[in-house]
Amino acid sequence: MVTLSPSRSKQVALIVEDDPTLLDLVTETVESLGHDVRTANSQEDALGMLEDTMFDYVLLDLKIPLREGRLPRLEIGFNLLERIVSLPGARRPGVIVMTAHGDDHEYCRRALLAGADDFIKKPFNSKESPELAIKELLAKRQEARYEAVSDNPNLAAGDGRRDAAPTTGESGPPAIHLLGTYDRRKCTLEINGKELQLSEQRFRLFARLAVHAKRSPGQHLSLLDVPEIQSGTRQALNRLRKDLESQAPGFWDRWIRNDGHGSYCLMVPGDSITYDADSMASHPELLGILRGS
């Protein structure tokens, strides 16, 4: 029997709703299930959060504004839905659409064709409520993950997500080697023997995650504790993710986890992370922490 190891203890939900009363109601429902909640009242807010956090599911009101202070429009909600379902497989959350236009079956069909997993009408009732829809969605996603692992046992070495894949085709954790040498103003590291180059700030951020993984396996590192990015946290993380995705496809989604509170964890065993002491001398603070790990 294959066991799926959860990447975090709680489900993390994003609620996109511009009506404060309904937002409070749905938030209460989600929290009653023991899930963590983030909220957005516009497409702009929601997209910012989706860049930063890997959500398990989204409750999306179709009629939302582009940004705070603008008038809500159905087309904005459909546009956001398309953006969400186009996320890479491992980052793509389940989507439950909510709308007061539920009596118009055309909206229902359009949302489902666009990729929504479910559709519930407002106002809610006992037969059609966020709680029921969430439980059904999560049950279906869990079943799909088990089926994926059954079809490909190598996925059990990762997080059980359907689209998770190692960078080099190996089933085990990647070998990470920190070099830190400078080449054209970029710093070097290796993942499974492949050389990657990152800007100094992004290399230091990645190295901090690697150091934390060696010293505190499985524990998340708060970005507030990373001196290299005391400002511009979101931008630094997004740029690091994009650099890794371009040079080591699949690595970020499989091996880096976000707890939804601004803390990140490199899900790699400490003995898979090595470093070159001579070259890392260019980064004395990091080298000192590595030597003490």
BALOVEX-700813 format. One line per 4 residues: their letters; for each residue x, y, z of C-alpha. Coordinates in nm, 2 decimals, padded with zeros to 4 digits. Each point is the difference from the previous one (the first is absolute). Last residue first. Layout:
N
A	X,Y,Z | ...
This chain:
293
SGRL	02.51,02.24,01.09 | 00.28,00.21,00.15 | 00.21,-00.01,-00.32 | -00.30,00.10,-00.20
IGLL	-00.07,00.29,00.23 | 00.36,00.13,-00.04 | -00.01,-00.05,-00.37 | -00.32,00.20,-00.03
EPHS	00.16,00.29,00.19 | 00.33,-00.03,-00.19 | -00.15,00.02,-00.35 | 00.31,00.01,-00.22
AMSD	00.13,-00.28,00.22 | -00.26,-00.21,-00.18 | 00.26,-00.07,-00.27 | 00.24,-00.16,00.25
ADYT	-00.27,-00.18,00.21 | -00.16,-00.17,-00.30 | -00.35,-00.09,00.11 | -00.23,-00.30,00.05
ISDG	-00.37,-00.05,00.02 | -00.14,-00.36,-00.05 | 00.11,-00.08,00.36 | -00.25,00.26,00.13
PVML	-00.30,-00.17,-00.16 | -00.18,00.22,-00.25 | -00.34,00.17,00.05 | 00.13,00.36,-00.02
CYSG	-00.24,00.18,00.23 | -00.16,00.34,-00.03 | -00.16,00.24,00.24 | -00.23,00.29,-00.10
HGDN	-00.31,-00.12,00.18 | -00.14,-00.24,-00.26 | 00.23,-00.28,00.10 | 00.19,00.02,-00.32
RIWR	00.18,-00.31,-00.13 | 00.30,-00.05,-00.23 | 00.09,-00.34,-00.14 | -00.25,-00.09,-00.26
DWFG	-00.13,00.33,-00.12 | 00.34,00.17,00.01 | 00.19,-00.28,-00.18 | -00.24,-00.06,-00.29
PAQS	00.23,00.16,-00.26 | 00.36,00.05,00.12 | 00.14,00.30,-00.20 | -00.32,00.19,-00.09
ELDK	-00.20,-00.12,00.30 | 00.29,00.09,00.23 | 00.03,00.35,-00.14 | -00.38,00.05,00.02
RLRN	-00.01,-00.11,00.36 | 00.29,00.22,00.10 | -00.17,00.30,-00.17 | -00.33,-00.07,00.17
LAQR	00.17,-00.04,00.34 | 00.20,00.33,-00.03 | -00.31,00.19,-00.12 | -00.21,-00.13,00.29
TGSQ	00.26,00.09,00.26 | 00.08,00.35,-00.14 | 00.15,00.13,00.32 | 00.19,-00.19,00.27
IEPV	00.12,-00.23,-00.28 | 00.36,-00.08,00.08 | -00.06,00.00,00.37 | -00.22,-00.32,-00.02
DLLS	-00.18,-00.04,00.34 | -00.31,00.19,-00.13 | -00.01,-00.26,-00.27 | -00.11,-00.25,00.26
LHQG	00.17,-00.33,-00.05 | -00.23,-00.31,00.01 | 00.11,-00.32,00.17 | 00.03,-00.34,-00.18
PSRK	00.36,-00.04,00.10 | 00.14,00.27,00.24 | 00.37,00.04,-00.04 | 00.04,-00.15,-00.35
AHVA	-00.33,00.14,-00.13 | 00.09,00.34,00.15 | 00.33,00.01,-00.18 | -00.18,-00.08,-00.33
LRAF	-00.26,00.27,00.05 | 00.27,00.25,00.08 | 00.20,-00.12,-00.31 | -00.31,00.08,-00.21
LRFR	-00.02,00.35,00.14 | 00.38,00.05,-00.04 | -00.02,-00.12,-00.36 | -00.29,00.23,-00.07
QESL	00.18,00.30,00.14 | 00.33,-00.09,-00.19 | -00.18,-00.05,-00.33 | -00.05,-00.36,-00.08
QLEK	00.19,-00.24,-00.22 | -00.07,-00.37,-00.03 | 00.24,-00.29,-00.07 | -00.15,-00.34,-00.05
GNIE	00.15,-00.27,00.22 | -00.32,-00.10,00.16 | -00.06,00.36,00.10 | 00.31,00.21,-00.01
LTCK	00.07,00.35,00.13 | 00.16,00.31,-00.15 | -00.01,00.37,00.08 | -00.06,00.27,-00.26
RRDY	00.20,00.32,-00.07 | 00.14,-00.14,-00.32 | 00.12,-00.31,00.18 | 00.03,00.01,00.38
TGLL	00.06,-00.32,00.20 | -00.28,-00.08,00.25 | 00.07,-00.37,-00.02 | -00.31,-00.16,00.17
HIAP	-00.06,-00.36,-00.10 | -00.36,-00.13,00.00 | -00.06,-00.37,-00.07 | -00.37,-00.04,-00.09
PGSE	-00.23,-00.23,00.20 | -00.07,-00.34,-00.14 | -00.20,-00.09,-00.31 | 00.25,00.11,-00.26
GTTP	-00.13,00.16,-00.32 | 00.24,00.30,00.01 | -00.21,00.27,00.15 | -00.23,-00.24,00.19
AADR	-00.37,00.01,-00.09 | -00.31,00.11,00.18 | -00.29,00.02,-00.24 | -00.24,-00.23,00.19
RGDG	00.09,00.12,00.34 | 00.11,-00.27,00.24 | 00.26,00.22,00.18 | 00.31,-00.17,-00.13
AALN	00.13,-00.35,00.04 | -00.35,-00.13,-00.04 | 00.00,00.14,-00.35 | 00.23,-00.29,-00.10
PNDS	-00.30,-00.24,00.05 | -00.15,00.12,-00.33 | -00.35,-00.14,-00.07 | -00.07,-00.05,00.37
VAEY	00.14,00.34,00.08 | -00.23,00.16,-00.26 | -00.30,-00.19,00.14 | 00.08,00.11,00.35
RAEQ	00.03,00.36,-00.12 | -00.33,-00.02,-00.18 | -00.17,-00.13,00.31 | 00.14,00.29,00.20
RKAL	-00.12,00.24,-00.25 | -00.35,-00.15,00.00 | -00.02,00.01,00.38 | 00.12,00.36,00.01
LEKI	-00.27,00.10,-00.25 | -00.28,-00.18,00.18 | 00.10,00.15,00.34 | 00.03,00.35,-00.15
ALEP	-00.34,-00.02,-00.17 | -00.17,-00.12,00.32 | 00.15,00.28,00.20 | -00.07,00.26,-00.26
SEKS	-00.37,-00.08,00.00 | -00.25,-00.15,-00.25 | -00.24,-00.24,00.17 | -00.02,00.19,00.33
NFPK	-00.04,00.33,-00.18 | 00.23,00.28,-00.13 | -00.11,00.33,-00.13 | 00.18,-00.02,-00.24
KIFD	00.04,-00.29,-00.24 | 00.28,-00.26,00.00 | 00.22,-00.11,-00.29 | 00.26,-00.27,00.00
DAGA	00.34,-00.09,-00.14 | 00.04,00.31,-00.21 | 00.19,-00.06,-00.33 | -00.14,00.25,-00.25
LLAR	-00.26,-00.26,-00.11 | -00.12,-00.01,00.36 | -00.03,00.38,00.02 | -00.17,00.02,-00.34
RCYE	-00.25,-00.27,00.09 | -00.09,00.18,00.33 | -00.02,00.34,-00.17 | -00.24,-00.15,-00.26
HDDG	-00.21,-00.16,00.27 | -00.13,00.35,00.10 | -00.16,-00.09,00.34 | 00.35,00.02,00.15
HATM	00.04,00.37,-00.06 | 00.06,00.07,00.37 | 00.34,-00.16,-00.05 | 00.25,-00.23,00.16
VIVG	00.26,-00.20,-00.20 | 00.19,-00.28,00.17 | 00.36,-00.03,-00.13 | 00.25,-00.27,00.09
PRRA	00.35,00.14,00.01 | 00.26,-00.01,-00.28 | 00.35,00.02,00.14 | 00.10,-00.36,-00.08
GPLS	-00.17,00.02,-00.34 | 00.15,00.33,-00.12 | -00.25,00.28,00.03 | -00.24,00.03,-00.29
VIRE	-00.30,-00.08,00.22 | 00.06,00.31,00.21 | 00.04,00.24,-00.29 | -00.32,-00.13,-00.17
LLNF	-00.19,00.05,00.33 | 00.14,00.35,00.03 | -00.14,00.09,-00.34 | -00.33,-00.15,00.08
GIEL	-00.02,00.21,00.32 | 00.10,00.32,-00.19 | -00.27,-00.08,-00.27 | -00.27,-00.01,00.28
RPLR	00.07,00.36,00.09 | 00.06,00.18,00.33 | 00.04,00.38,-00.01 | 00.34,00.13,00.09
GERL	00.11,00.11,00.35 | 00.23,-00.29,00.06 | 00.13,-00.16,-00.32 | -00.14,-00.18,-00.30
PIKL	-00.33,-00.02,00.19 | -00.19,-00.32,00.07 | -00.31,-00.18,-00.13 | 00.11,-00.37,-00.03
DLLV	00.04,-00.06,00.37 | 00.29,-00.24,00.03 | 00.05,-00.26,00.27 | 00.36,-00.11,-00.07
YDFM	00.16,-00.33,00.10 | 00.33,-00.16,00.12 | 00.19,00.33,-00.02 | 00.37,00.02,-00.08
TDEL	00.08,00.36,00.11 | 00.19,00.30,-00.13 | -00.11,00.02,-00.37 | -00.35,-00.10,00.10
MGLA	-00.01,00.28,00.26 | 00.09,00.27,-00.26 | -00.26,-00.14,-00.24 | -00.27,00.02,00.26
DEQS	00.08,00.36,00.10 | -00.02,00.11,-00.37 | -00.32,-00.20,-00.07 | -00.17,00.18,00.29
NATR	-00.13,-00.06,00.35 | 00.26,-00.25,00.12 | 00.01,-00.23,00.30 | 00.24,-00.25,00.14
VDHG	-00.12,-00.29,00.22 | 00.16,-00.29,00.18 | -00.22,-00.31,00.03 | -00.15,-00.15,00.32
LSEV	-00.33,-00.07,-00.16 | -00.16,00.27,00.22 | 00.26,00.24,-00.16 | -00.16,-00.06,-00.34
TETV	-00.35,00.07,00.12 | 00.10,00.31,00.19 | 00.18,00.13,-00.31 | -00.31,-00.06,-00.21
LDLL	-00.22,00.20,00.24 | 00.25,00.28,00.04 | 00.04,00.03,-00.38 | -00.37,00.00,-00.04
TPDD	-00.04,00.30,00.23 | 00.30,00.18,-00.15 | -00.12,-00.04,-00.36 | 00.32,00.01,-00.22
EVIL	00.06,-00.37,00.00 | 00.31,-00.20,-00.09 | 00.06,-00.26,00.26 | 00.34,-00.18,-00.01
AVQK	00.04,-00.32,00.19 | 00.29,-00.18,00.17 | -00.04,-00.36,00.12 | 00.18,-00.06,00.32
SRSP	00.29,-00.22,00.12 | 00.24,00.05,-00.29 | 00.16,-00.20,-00.28 | -00.21,-00.30,00.08
SLTV	00.18,-00.34,-00.04 | -00.20,-00.23,-00.23 | 00.01,-00.36,00.10 | 00.01,-00.27,-00.26
M	-00.14,-00.34,00.10
